[in-house]
Every structure is written in C-alpha cells, then in structure tokens.
Amino acid sequence: MLEIPVELGERRYSISVGHGLKGLLPDVLKGLRGRKAVLVAGRRVFALHGHAVERSLKRLGPVRVALVPDGERFKGRAALETLYDAFLEARLGRDGLVVALGGGVVGDLAGFAAATWMRGVDWVGVPTTLLSMVDSSIGGKVGINHAKAKNMIGAFHQPRAVVIDPSFLATLPPRELRSGAYEILKCAIIGDRALFGAMRDAPEGLSGWDRVEMENAIATACRIKAEVVERDEREGGLRRVLNLGHTIGHALEAATRYRRFTHGEAVGWGLVGAAFIARRRGLLPEASFDAIASAVDHVGPRPQVSDLKAPELLEALGRDKKARAGRVPFVLPTGIGRVAVREDVTRDEVVRALRVMAGREALLG
C-alpha cells in the first residue's frame, strides 16, 4: 500500500493506494470505528461493488445505503435533497460519517451533503473511477452544478481519508478509463516529466497497463495534487494551476449540457487548446506542443468539437466561476512539467484555439 499525506494541520488526512483496499476498510479507517455511516453510491457502482464495501464498512459500525442517479446532469439540488432525506432517516448526527463510493459526481455530491448537513459532518472518499482517484477525491472541493454552470454551488470540506483501490478499474468502461488518463496527463504536464514519459509509454487508453505501473501513476498524480493543495487549500492563487485544461474543458461540458463529453475528454481537448495558446504566445516550444498534442491523442479518441459554435462556447466560458472583470484566468503550459497562469487571454485567442481543435485552421497558421 502507498500512502500520500495531505498536510493541512488539524485537517490532515492520508490518501491510501493499493489493490484490495476495499476489503480492508476497517484497518485503513480504524480511527473512525464506531461511527454511524451512510454509504452514498450510484446505482450502477453499487450493483458492482456496493455490497462488498457495505460488508467491509459494517465491521466499523452501523451502515445505511443511499443511492443516487448516475451521471453529471444529476449532480444538482434534487439529488442533494435525496441525500438529506437519507441522512434524516438514518438519524445521522454530528458524529456521523458519510462514505462516498463512486466517481466524481458521487464524491462531489456526497461531500457537499456532508459539508452542509448539521453544518458539517465527516466524510471519506472511496473513488471507483480513475478520474475521481486522481482528481476530485483530493483537495476538499465539493459541490453541485447549477443548470447553467458546472460546480457553481459548493464548499471546501476536506475528507477524513481517501481510499483508492485500483481493482475497481477492472469493471470501468474503456471510455471512463481514458477519461481518467487525461487527468493523469494533466498532472504530468503540471509537474512531473517522468510521469509524462510513463503516460506516453503506457498502452493506449491505459488498457492492460501493468498493475504496479498503474498504482505508481495514480500515487504520483495524487502527490502532485496534494502538494498544491497543501500550499493553497482554498484556491487563493497557486491551486489554480490544477485547472490546466479545465477552462476550455468546462465550457465544452456546459455548452453541450454535460451530455457529449466525459469530464476527462473535455479536459483532453482543453489541454490541446491551452497548449496551442501557449505556443502562439511563444511560451511553449513547438516540440513541447507536439509532445502534448501527441500524448493527448495517445490516450484515445474524443468526441468531436467541429460542430460547436464559438459564441456558445465563449458564453459558457464567461460563466466560469473563476472569471474576474470579464476575464477568465488560463493555465498555460510553458514546458513539460511547468505551467504559468495568465489573466490576459483574449477572446480571439480562445476562438483561434477552438478553430484549431475543430480542424478548421492550420495549426500554426
């Protein structure tokens, strides 16, 4: 088992990574023994893994199950009310525990419910998708979507622990595995050349990747994010670097009502767009741009963007919760393992990047 500490003073917790940990929850979470718990999961994940996790948790204390609909478009107020009802029926008190079993939607939703129930109860993340293992389960950003903007309603509420069992990935559809791979690639571009090399050498879409290599990649991506969170827990400045690829990515998701792209696929396109803007500005060498674009393509195919209209995407971009004075900060790669935040990216630059992504303009023309 690999352990990555997230050093946040009294909110310190550990990320545990290892095959088979879903059966060892009483050992990993022994400090939470005796708590009444509500296990939150989507229906599909619970059918695959829920009963085994429930049995494991019952060795810690009493457990009640709360199921929520699957899919990003259900990460809203209706599902949140469902969880509040379940907490009430379970008589979950301030000493209760919420366990989020699932992908990023379940983690964000259950974490936000925990943050707002009785002004905050403890929660634990047990992510089941590669994307949630390396991204949303770490850092304490929890929330729900507004109908017109992703993650607009939220809070910072750190988990008590994150337990990552890569054996969950055996039942993950290939598209969802690729989705997480884009986030690992993002972490590599931000701060780890060796991880970038590992991702380029990995099997396409990570299918059939060696067990040890997978654990190491997950742990490295977690470490990169944890180090940033430790230095900027509430996104005052440095933590913005984790949004590499997300500015355009979130706009793609919102403009298509969260139905066309997985989050990782949208981020994959966003990595290409951000790299192109950096290349046009002279911040990123051409060879590095080619390496990033090639690495994104190596992960696998993504839904097309060629039919999307620039005004719709720019409107969605303007609703980004990080916008200030009409401008959205962009994280731009300046090399493999280095990024910079720029506040002055123009609409014309974004449109040019979108046209390149859509294949309607010569790459460096």
Secondary structure, 3 states (H helix, E strand, C coil): CEEEEECCHHHCEEEEECCCHHHCHHHHCHHHCCCCEEEEEEHHHHHHHHHHHHHHHCCCCCEEEEEECCCHHHCCHHHHHHHHHHHHHCCCCCCCEEEEEECHHHHHHHHHHHHHHHHCCEEEEEECCHHHHHHHCCCCEEEEEECCEEEEEEEECCCCEEEECHHHHHHCCHHHHHHHHHHHHHHHHHHCHHHHHHHHHCCHHHCCCCHHHHHHHHHHHHHHHHHHHHHCCCCCCHHHHHHCCHHHHHHHHHHCCCCCCCHHHHHHHHHHHHHHHHHHCCCCCHHHHHHHHHHHHHHCCCCCCCCCCHHHHHHHHHCCCCCECCECCEEEEEECCEEEEECCCCHHHHHHHHHHHCCCCCCCC
